Amino acid sequence: MRLPLRNLTLSFLSLLILTFALSAQLKENVSPATPILGFSPAHAVTEHQIESAFQSIPSPDKARQWHRTFTAEPHPAASERNNYLADFIADAWRKQGWEDVTLRRYDVLHSRPRSISLEMTEPVPFTASLREDAYDIDPDTKNPAVSGAFFGYSASGDVTAEVVYAHSGNPEDYDLLRKNGISVRGKIVLVRYSNPYSYRGFKALTAEREGAAALLIYSDPAEDGSTRGKVFPDGPWGPESHIQRGAITYDYIVPGDPTTPGWASVPGARHIAPEEARSLPKIPALPLSWRDARPLLENMNGPEAPKDWRGGLPIAYRFSGAVPDEWVLLGNHRDAWVFGGVDPSSGTASMMELTRALGELKQRGLRPRRTIVVCSWDGEEYALTGSTEWGEQFADELKKKLVAYWLLLRRCSSKPRKTFARLRENLCTNPGAPPRCAIRKRALRRWTARSSKRASEAAPTTRSS
């Protein structure tokens, strides 16, 4: 959205750049006779008088009043409160005797979130609060106008992907991930604010260039938290809900309004399209407290990160949080010559109970780490038709992802105590050979051989002459 910003300027009879500290200790009594480099003795006396008069005016109590006014309410850019403060300052400057106090309007592309959420869907469900705790000792923390976590000029988006921990999010961190065989392309990258420090906008640009789908930046207690000392309200360091807000604009490339690079955003000015702006990030990004980041970090199960990547949380810091996209395939044919009481329907009945149980666990938030694919084949009795055709259609994907096949052919012809043992026997690993149901056929041949052996042992014998 494009909103007006109100800048305030003033002029005086002469331009002064003033730096002063409002402290009584700095009001030194300097002798008028003390020389000043660049001043004649007479002019040095006058300069000392002017400086003494100036230093006698600022008051710590008055500065405290100003500060309380400015901090009474949250006032982000272009907000109603911030515009009120522009008028307040302008009026105060006029009362102070300043001349040509002017409010100027600039129409710029502004950034303010409509809605923000962060959820972990697996291996366990978790919803981040994205807010800081309120404290009785500091009533301002209970102000309803305090916003949740967001980054100014973050791209909009809805991303669901694996999370990869990338330390500080600097180029050398991604180099180390590559050396460990980990790519962040299409994934959500979780990085720390510091260690070593780099501007959050640089972290965003680096993640974007690496092909990441989104970026999360959190404050680790090793840099700002309990590892350093007492946290607020008992000390100066950030508590577990502390969120470091800011913008991730690439303003080190093009500062100012992203849609008017190099010219003023006065009313009626030409604006380029946001997608053409070099300073706007192309990926969503979000700041986190270390309380919200911890569940993401402690549920990662990839390789452990090196020692200098570890922070102040009492967990194992790991590179990534998910196994590769691997499939465990479960299947049984459905067609039967007549009723199929044993083959295949007893196996299909067991399979349906298995899928019901897994579905119920999913509703409870429990999901397997690998993808389970369940198939009900047709045409098996004639030529292994359904499974073969499906295997041929998805051959390339099966070569890359299939790690096991579980054949659920018939169940009620086996003794119950042997059922799971036989299921384990039929769980065949895939060494990477072309599928074409070879695993399924081998399992079927083993089962058929055992069934034939039992049948021959039990059949009566006759002799003819």
C-alpha positions as CSV (number, residue, x, y, z in Angstrom):
1,M,0.0,0.0,0.0
2,R,1.1,3.6,-0.6
3,L,0.8,5.8,2.4
4,P,1.9,9.4,3.1
5,L,4.9,10.1,5.3
6,R,5.2,13.4,6.9
7,N,8.7,14.9,7.3
8,L,9.5,17.9,9.4
9,T,12.1,20.5,8.5
10,L,13.1,23.8,10.0
11,S,15.6,26.6,9.5
12,F,17.2,29.2,11.8
13,L,19.3,32.3,11.1
14,S,22.4,30.1,11.1
15,L,22.9,26.3,10.7
16,L,23.9,24.6,13.9
17,I,24.9,21.0,14.4
18,L,24.7,20.4,18.1
19,T,25.7,17.4,20.2
20,F,25.2,17.6,23.9
21,A,24.7,15.4,26.9
22,L,22.1,16.3,29.4
23,S,24.2,15.8,32.4
24,A,25.1,18.2,35.2
25,Q,28.6,16.7,35.3
26,L,29.3,17.9,31.8
27,K,28.6,21.6,32.7
28,E,32.2,22.4,33.2
29,N,33.1,25.9,34.5
30,V,35.6,27.0,31.9
31,S,37.6,30.2,32.4
32,P,36.8,32.9,29.8
33,A,40.5,33.3,29.4
34,T,41.0,29.7,28.2
35,P,42.2,29.8,24.6
36,I,40.2,28.0,21.8
37,L,42.0,26.7,18.7
38,G,41.1,28.9,15.7
39,F,39.7,31.8,17.9
40,S,41.4,35.0,18.8
41,P,41.6,35.7,22.5
42,A,38.7,38.2,22.3
43,H,36.5,35.9,20.2
44,A,37.4,33.0,22.5
45,V,35.9,34.9,25.5
46,T,32.7,35.5,23.5
47,E,32.5,31.9,22.4
48,H,32.9,30.7,26.0
49,Q,30.1,32.9,27.1
50,I,27.8,31.6,24.3
51,E,28.6,28.0,25.1
52,S,28.1,28.6,28.8
53,A,24.7,30.1,28.1
54,F,23.7,27.2,25.8
55,Q,24.8,24.5,28.3
56,S,22.8,26.2,31.1
57,I,19.5,25.7,29.2
58,P,19.0,21.9,28.6
59,S,17.4,20.1,31.5
60,P,17.3,16.4,32.2
61,D,13.9,16.7,33.7
62,K,12.6,18.5,30.6
63,A,14.2,15.8,28.4
64,R,12.5,13.2,30.5
65,Q,9.1,14.9,29.8
66,W,9.8,14.9,26.0
67,H,10.8,11.3,26.2
68,R,7.6,10.3,28.0
69,T,5.5,12.0,25.4
70,F,7.3,10.3,22.5
71,T,7.1,6.9,24.1
72,A,3.6,7.0,25.5
73,E,2.2,5.0,22.5
74,P,3.6,2.8,19.8
75,H,4.2,5.0,16.7
76,P,5.5,3.2,13.6
77,A,5.9,5.0,10.4
78,A,2.8,6.4,8.8
79,S,0.7,5.6,11.8
80,E,-1.9,8.0,13.2
81,R,0.2,8.4,16.4
82,N,3.4,9.2,14.5
83,N,1.6,11.8,12.4
84,Y,0.3,13.3,15.6
85,L,3.9,13.5,16.9
86,A,4.9,15.3,13.7
87,D,2.3,18.0,14.4
88,F,3.4,18.0,18.1
89,I,7.0,18.6,17.2
90,A,6.2,21.2,14.6
91,D,4.1,23.2,17.1
92,A,6.8,22.9,19.8
93,W,9.5,24.2,17.3
94,R,7.3,27.2,16.5
95,K,6.9,28.0,20.2
96,Q,10.6,27.7,20.6
97,G,11.1,30.4,18.0
98,W,12.2,28.5,15.0
99,E,11.4,29.9,11.6
100,D,9.9,28.3,8.5
101,V,8.7,25.1,10.2
102,T,7.3,22.9,7.4
103,L,5.5,19.6,7.1
104,R,6.1,17.9,3.8
105,R,4.2,14.9,2.4
106,Y,5.8,12.0,0.5
107,D,3.7,9.2,-1.1
108,V,5.7,6.0,-0.6
109,L,5.2,2.3,-0.7
110,H,4.6,1.3,2.9
111,S,4.7,-2.1,4.6
112,R,2.2,-3.2,7.3
113,P,1.0,-6.8,7.8
114,R,-2.6,-7.8,7.5
115,S,-2.1,-11.2,9.2
116,I,0.9,-13.3,10.2
117,S,1.2,-16.8,11.6
118,L,3.8,-19.5,12.0
119,E,3.0,-23.1,12.5
120,M,5.0,-26.3,12.7
121,T,3.0,-29.2,11.1
122,E,5.4,-32.0,11.8
123,P,6.9,-33.9,13.5
124,V,4.7,-32.3,16.3
125,P,2.2,-29.5,15.9
126,F,3.3,-26.1,17.3
127,T,2.0,-22.6,16.8
128,A,4.3,-19.7,17.5
129,S,2.9,-16.8,19.6
130,L,4.9,-14.1,17.7
131,R,4.3,-11.8,20.6
132,E,6.3,-10.6,23.6
133,D,5.1,-11.2,27.2
134,A,3.6,-8.4,29.3
135,Y,5.0,-7.5,32.7
136,D,3.3,-5.9,35.7
137,I,6.5,-3.9,36.4
138,D,6.2,-2.3,32.9
139,P,2.6,-1.3,32.1
140,D,3.6,-0.3,28.6
141,T,4.1,-4.0,27.7
142,K,0.4,-4.4,28.2
143,N,-0.5,-1.8,25.6
144,P,-2.9,-3.4,23.0
145,A,-1.3,-1.3,20.3
146,V,1.9,-3.2,20.6
147,S,2.2,-5.2,17.4
148,G,3.2,-8.8,17.0
149,A,6.4,-9.9,15.2
150,F,6.9,-8.8,11.6
151,F,9.6,-7.4,9.3
152,G,9.0,-4.3,7.3
153,Y,8.9,-4.8,3.6
154,S,8.8,-8.6,3.9
155,A,7.3,-10.2,0.8
156,S,3.8,-11.7,1.3
157,G,3.4,-15.5,1.0
158,D,2.2,-18.8,2.4
159,V,5.1,-21.3,2.6
160,T,5.1,-24.9,3.8
161,A,8.6,-26.4,3.7
162,E,11.3,-28.1,5.6
163,V,13.3,-25.9,8.0
164,V,17.1,-25.7,7.7
165,Y,19.2,-24.1,10.4
166,A,21.9,-21.8,8.8
167,H,23.6,-20.2,11.7
168,S,24.0,-16.5,11.1
169,G,22.8,-16.6,7.5
170,N,25.9,-15.3,5.9
171,P,27.4,-16.7,2.6
172,E,30.0,-18.8,4.4
173,D,27.2,-20.5,6.4
174,Y,25.6,-21.7,3.2
175,D,28.9,-22.9,1.9
176,L,29.2,-25.1,5.0
177,L,25.7,-26.5,4.4
178,R,26.6,-27.4,0.8
179,K,29.7,-29.2,2.0
180,N,27.4,-31.3,4.2
181,G,25.2,-32.1,1.3
182,I,22.3,-29.8,2.4
183,S,20.5,-27.4,0.0
184,V,18.2,-24.7,1.2
185,R,16.5,-24.3,-2.2
186,G,12.7,-24.2,-1.7
187,K,13.1,-24.5,2.1
188,I,12.6,-22.2,5.1
189,V,15.9,-21.0,6.6
190,L,16.2,-20.3,10.3
191,V,19.1,-18.0,11.3
192,R,20.4,-16.1,14.3
193,Y,20.7,-12.3,14.6
194,S,24.3,-12.3,15.6
195,N,27.5,-14.4,15.8
196,P,28.9,-12.8,13.7
197,Y,26.6,-9.7,13.2
198,S,25.2,-9.0,9.8
199,Y,22.3,-6.7,8.9
200,R,18.9,-8.5,8.7
201,G,18.4,-7.2,5.2
202,F,21.7,-8.8,4.1
203,K,20.5,-12.1,5.6
204,A,17.3,-11.9,3.6
205,L,19.1,-11.1,0.4
206,T,21.6,-14.0,0.9
207,A,18.8,-16.4,1.6
208,E,16.9,-15.2,-1.5
209,R,20.0,-15.7,-3.6
210,E,20.4,-19.2,-2.2
211,G,16.9,-20.1,-3.4
212,A,15.3,-20.2,0.0
213,A,11.5,-20.0,0.1
214,A,11.3,-18.0,3.4
215,L,13.5,-16.7,6.2
216,L,13.1,-16.8,10.0
217,I,15.5,-14.7,12.2
218,Y,15.6,-15.2,15.9
219,S,17.5,-13.8,18.9
220,D,19.5,-16.7,20.5
221,P,20.2,-16.4,24.2
222,A,23.9,-16.7,23.5
223,E,23.8,-13.2,22.0
224,D,20.9,-11.6,23.8
225,G,19.5,-13.6,26.7
226,S,20.1,-15.7,29.8
227,T,23.5,-16.9,28.6
228,R,24.8,-13.3,28.9
229,G,23.2,-12.5,32.3
230,K,20.0,-11.5,34.0
231,V,17.1,-10.9,31.6
232,F,14.3,-8.3,31.8
233,P,12.8,-7.4,34.2
234,D,15.6,-8.4,36.5
235,G,18.4,-7.4,34.1
236,P,19.2,-5.8,30.8
237,W,19.3,-8.9,28.5
238,G,16.4,-10.1,26.4
239,P,13.9,-12.5,28.0
240,E,12.7,-15.6,26.2
241,S,9.8,-13.8,24.4
242,H,12.0,-10.9,23.2
243,I,11.6,-10.1,19.5
244,Q,13.9,-7.8,17.6
245,R,11.8,-5.9,15.1
246,G,13.0,-4.1,12.0
247,A,12.9,-3.9,8.2
248,I,14.7,-6.1,5.8
249,T,14.7,-3.6,2.9
250,Y,17.8,-3.8,0.7
251,D,18.3,-0.1,1.4
252,Y,22.1,-0.6,1.2
253,I,21.4,-1.1,-2.6
254,V,18.7,1.6,-3.1
255,P,17.6,3.7,0.0
256,G,14.3,5.4,0.4
257,D,11.0,4.6,-1.2
258,P,11.5,1.4,-3.2
259,T,9.2,2.7,-6.0
260,T,10.9,6.0,-6.6
261,P,14.6,5.2,-6.7
262,G,16.6,8.4,-7.2
263,W,13.8,10.9,-7.2
264,A,11.4,12.3,-4.6
265,S,8.1,10.7,-3.8
266,V,6.2,14.0,-3.9
267,P,2.5,13.8,-4.7
268,G,2.1,13.0,-8.5
269,A,5.6,11.5,-8.9
270,R,6.2,8.5,-11.1
271,H,6.4,5.2,-9.3
272,I,7.8,2.0,-10.6
273,A,6.0,-1.3,-10.0
274,P,7.0,-3.0,-6.7
275,E,8.2,-6.1,-8.6
276,E,10.7,-3.9,-10.4
277,A,12.1,-2.4,-7.2
278,R,15.7,-3.6,-6.5
279,S,15.4,-2.9,-2.7
280,L,12.3,-5.1,-2.1
281,P,12.8,-8.7,-0.8
282,K,11.2,-11.4,-2.9
283,I,10.7,-13.9,0.0
284,P,8.7,-13.8,3.2
285,A,10.6,-13.2,6.4
286,L,9.7,-13.1,10.1
287,P,11.5,-12.3,13.4
288,L,11.2,-14.8,16.2
289,S,11.9,-14.9,19.9
290,W,14.1,-17.7,21.1
291,R,11.1,-19.2,22.8
292,D,9.3,-19.5,19.5
293,A,12.4,-20.7,17.7
294,R,13.3,-23.4,20.3
295,P,10.6,-26.0,19.2
296,L,11.8,-25.7,15.6
297,L,15.4,-26.3,16.6
298,E,14.8,-29.1,19.0
299,N,12.7,-31.1,16.6
300,M,15.3,-31.2,13.9
301,N,16.8,-34.6,13.4
302,G,19.5,-33.9,10.8
303,P,23.3,-33.9,11.4
304,E,24.6,-32.0,14.4
305,A,25.9,-28.5,13.6
306,P,29.6,-27.7,14.4
307,K,30.5,-26.3,17.8
308,D,30.7,-22.6,16.7
309,W,27.1,-22.9,15.3
310,R,25.7,-23.8,18.7
311,G,23.8,-21.2,20.7
312,G,22.7,-20.8,24.3
313,L,19.7,-23.2,24.3
314,P,20.1,-26.5,26.1
315,I,19.5,-28.5,22.9
316,A,21.5,-30.1,20.1
317,Y,21.7,-27.7,17.3
318,R,21.3,-29.5,14.0
319,F,21.4,-28.5,10.3
320,S,18.0,-29.7,9.2
321,G,14.7,-31.0,10.5
322,A,13.5,-33.7,8.2
323,V,14.6,-36.9,6.4
324,P,14.6,-36.8,2.6
325,D,11.3,-37.3,0.8
326,E,11.2,-41.1,1.0
327,W,8.3,-43.4,0.4
328,V,7.1,-46.6,2.2
329,L,4.6,-48.3,-0.1
330,L,1.8,-50.5,1.2
331,G,-0.4,-52.4,-1.1
332,N,-2.6,-55.4,-1.9
333,H,-4.7,-56.3,-4.9
334,R,-8.5,-56.0,-4.6
335,D,-9.8,-58.2,-7.5
336,A,-10.8,-61.8,-6.7
337,W,-11.9,-64.8,-8.8
338,V,-15.0,-65.2,-6.7
339,F,-15.4,-63.8,-3.1
340,G,-11.7,-63.6,-2.3
341,G,-12.3,-64.6,1.4
342,V,-8.6,-65.2,2.0
343,D,-6.8,-63.9,-1.1
344,P,-7.0,-60.9,-1.2
345,S,-9.8,-59.7,1.0
346,S,-8.3,-60.8,4.3
347,G,-5.3,-58.7,3.5
348,T,-7.4,-55.8,2.3
349,A,-9.4,-55.9,5.6
350,S,-6.2,-55.7,7.6
351,M,-4.9,-52.9,5.3
352,M,-8.1,-50.9,5.9
353,E,-7.7,-51.2,9.7
354,L,-4.1,-50.1,9.3
355,T,-5.1,-47.1,7.3
356,R,-7.8,-46.3,9.8
357,A,-5.3,-46.4,12.6
358,L,-2.8,-44.2,10.8
359,G,-5.5,-41.8,9.9
360,E,-6.7,-41.5,13.5
361,L,-3.1,-40.9,14.6
362,K,-2.8,-38.1,12.0
363,Q,-5.9,-36.4,13.4
364,R,-4.1,-36.5,16.8
365,G,-1.1,-34.7,15.3
366,L,1.1,-37.8,15.0
367,R,2.6,-38.2,11.5
368,P,5.3,-40.6,10.2
369,R,8.6,-39.0,9.2
370,R,8.5,-40.8,5.8
371,T,5.7,-40.6,3.4
372,I,3.4,-43.7,3.4
373,V,1.7,-44.5,0.1
374,V,-1.1,-47.1,0.3
375,C,-2.4,-48.7,-2.9
376,S,-5.3,-51.0,-3.7
377,W,-4.5,-52.8,-7.0
378,D,-6.8,-54.1,-9.6
379,G,-6.2,-56.8,-12.2
380,E,-3.6,-58.7,-10.2
381,E,-5.1,-62.1,-10.8
382,Y,-4.8,-61.8,-14.6
383,A,-1.3,-60.2,-15.1
384,L,-0.3,-58.2,-12.0
385,T,-1.9,-55.5,-14.1
386,G,-2.7,-52.6,-11.7
387,S,0.5,-52.6,-9.7
388,T,2.6,-53.0,-12.9
389,E,1.0,-50.1,-14.7
390,W,1.2,-47.8,-11.7
391,G,4.8,-48.8,-11.2
392,E,5.6,-48.0,-14.9
393,Q,3.8,-44.7,-14.7
394,F,5.7,-43.5,-11.6
395,A,9.0,-45.4,-12.3
396,D,11.3,-42.4,-12.1
397,E,9.8,-41.2,-8.8
398,L,9.9,-44.7,-7.3
399,K,13.6,-45.0,-8.2
400,K,14.3,-41.9,-6.2
401,K,12.0,-42.2,-3.2
402,L,10.9,-45.8,-2.6
403,V,12.7,-47.4,0.4
404,A,10.3,-50.3,1.2
405,Y,7.2,-52.2,0.0
406,W,4.8,-53.9,2.4
407,L,2.7,-56.6,0.8
408,L,-0.7,-57.2,2.6
409,L,-1.9,-60.2,0.6
410,R,-3.8,-62.5,3.0
411,R,-4.0,-62.5,6.8
412,C,-6.6,-65.0,8.1
413,S,-4.7,-68.1,6.8
414,S,-1.8,-67.4,9.2
415,K,-1.6,-67.9,13.0
416,P,-2.0,-64.5,14.7
417,R,1.4,-64.7,16.5
418,K,3.1,-65.1,13.1
419,T,1.3,-62.3,11.3
420,F,3.7,-59.4,12.1
421,A,6.7,-61.7,11.6
422,R,5.4,-62.4,8.0
423,L,4.7,-58.7,7.5
424,R,8.3,-57.9,8.4
425,E,9.4,-60.6,5.9
426,N,7.4,-59.0,3.2
427,L,8.9,-55.5,4.0
428,C,11.6,-55.4,1.3
429,T,14.1,-52.6,0.9
430,N,14.7,-51.0,-2.4
431,P,18.4,-51.0,-3.5
432,G,17.6,-48.6,-6.3
433,A,16.7,-51.1,-9.0
434,P,13.9,-50.2,-11.4
435,P,10.7,-51.1,-9.6
436,R,8.2,-52.7,-12.1
437,C,6.9,-54.5,-9.0
438,A,9.9,-56.7,-8.6
439,I,9.9,-56.4,-4.9
440,R,6.2,-57.2,-4.8
441,K,6.7,-60.3,-7.0
442,R,9.6,-61.6,-4.9
443,A,7.5,-61.3,-1.7
444,L,4.6,-63.0,-3.5
445,R,6.8,-65.9,-4.7
446,R,8.2,-66.4,-1.1
447,W,4.6,-66.5,0.3
448,T,3.5,-68.8,-2.5
449,A,6.4,-71.2,-1.9
450,R,5.6,-71.5,1.8
451,S,1.9,-72.0,1.0
452,S,2.6,-74.7,-1.6
453,K,4.9,-76.5,0.9
454,R,2.2,-76.5,3.6
455,A,-0.3,-77.8,1.1
456,S,1.9,-80.7,-0.1
457,E,2.6,-81.7,3.5
458,A,-1.1,-81.8,4.4
459,A,-2.4,-83.5,1.2
460,P,-3.2,-87.3,1.2
461,T,-1.3,-89.5,-1.1
462,T,-2.6,-92.3,-3.4
463,R,-0.9,-95.0,-5.4
464,S,-2.2,-96.5,-8.6
465,S,-1.1,-99.6,-10.3
